[in-house]
Amino acid sequence: MDIANSTVFITGANRGLGLAFAREARRRGAAKIYAGMRNTAGFNEPDIIPVRIDVTDKASIAAARLAADTTLLVNNAGIAELIEGPLSGDVEEQSQRLFDVNYHGVVRVTQAFEPILSAQPQAAIINVLSDIVWLPRPILTPYAASKAAAWSYTNQLRFHLREKGIQVLGLHVGFVDTDLTNGIDVPKASPQDVASQTYDALAAGKSEIMADRGTTVLKSTLSAEVPGYITPPEGVI
Ligand SMILES: NC(=O)c1ccc[n+]([C@@H]2O[C@H](COP(=O)([O-])OP(=O)(O)OC[C@H]3O[C@@H](n4cnc5c(N)ncnc54)[C@H](OP(=O)(O)O)[C@@H]3O)[C@@H](O)[C@H]2O)c1
């Protein structure tokens, strides 16, 4: 599906990768861009329409369905937190918080927008996932589990929506240069480049995009005798 002339709705689009998706959609000639955000005050981007949505709040999701001409939904909103490791006493509590946004949030928004998308001649969904679904990184245990759940949901959804002709694209990427990775001193992809690669993949009819080299290498190990989720490949951090 091409971005040009599409109507895009992006969650978590006031900053970071979500804002990059909105700006890149504008650059590519989208007909209309709805930027979903928890707080619309002060948001001022030419040709981008702010819409209040908190993906943990069903009432705000229902209200956002006023964007009834949406043809492309980008489930981008997400949160991350560090933890000591899988045995930390905080795992359950943190998991509930992260699942509420990163997994249940995706489910809620997708369910709310599916009837809108189904009514369009051409429609698509992009789910923002992560390399973490295949990478052992104990300090991100609840985040990894929430993204792995969202990945699984994405796969079920893609298969389910195939007969309706709705394209479902999963985006996997490692570190991206946004507030989420502030203070982490590692090479990071640019949000604009990730958004651009993702829209290219969508236009090419793909179901998945690995938006950096590390994630591409990691995925290539999945059928190896020792896949990357057991021993990460050399150079993948
Ligand atoms: N940065 C990375 O390295 C990286 C790598 C792989 C995947 N990702 C994924 O990329 C997506 C975007 O992250 P980012 O890097 O752009 O992070 P970010 O700069 O921290 O932005 C996160 C966005 O999500 C919004 N958000 C958080 N909770 C929300 C809720 N309950 N309802 C609606 N919006 C909510 C935030 O809104 P507020 O401004 O109101 O907080 C913000 O707009 C996330 O799904 C993240 O997991 C990021």
The ligand as a Gaussian input file, in Angstrom:
#p B3LYP/6-31G(d) Opt

LIG

0 1
 N       13.564000       3.891000      20.564000
 C       13.904000       2.624000      20.362000
 O       15.076000       2.247000      20.477000
 C       12.871000       1.635000      19.927000
 C       13.297000       0.402000      19.391000
 C       12.351000      -0.532000      18.975000
 C       11.009000      -0.242000      19.087000
 N       10.618000       0.964000      19.624000
 C        9.191000       1.205000      19.730000
 O        8.867000       2.363000      18.988000
 C        7.667000       2.938000      19.502000
 C        7.872000       4.425000      19.685000
 O        8.855000       4.620000      20.683000
 P        9.855000       5.859000      20.686000
 O       11.215000       5.320000      20.607000
 O        9.411000       6.884000      19.730000
 O        9.626000       6.318000      22.192000
 P        9.260000       7.734000      22.821000
 O       10.036000       8.823000      22.169000
 O        9.377000       7.525000      24.286000
 O        7.720000       7.947000      22.419000
 C        6.732000       7.099000      22.898000
 C        5.383000       7.612000      22.426000
 O        4.372000       6.732000      22.914000
 C        3.382000       7.525000      23.575000
 N        2.657000       6.796000      24.594000
 C        3.137000       6.200000      25.718000
 N        2.134000       5.677000      26.435000
 C        0.989000       5.963000      25.749000
 C       -0.383000       5.698000      25.975000
 N       -0.818000       5.051000      27.084000
 N       -1.283000       6.105000      25.052000
 C       -0.868000       6.780000      23.951000
 N        0.404000       7.092000      23.693000
 C        1.316000       6.676000      24.589000
 C        4.184000       8.684000      24.154000
 O        3.294000       9.737000      24.515000
 P        3.661000      10.804000      25.692000
 O        4.490000      11.882000      25.034000
 O        2.340000      11.285000      26.160000
 O        4.420000      10.072000      26.750000
 C        5.073000       9.003000      22.964000
 O        4.371000       9.735000      21.991000
 C        7.364000       2.173000      20.792000
 O        6.375000       1.194000      20.533000
 C        8.697000       1.514000      21.133000
 O        8.526000       0.363000      21.900000
 C       11.508000       1.895000      20.025000

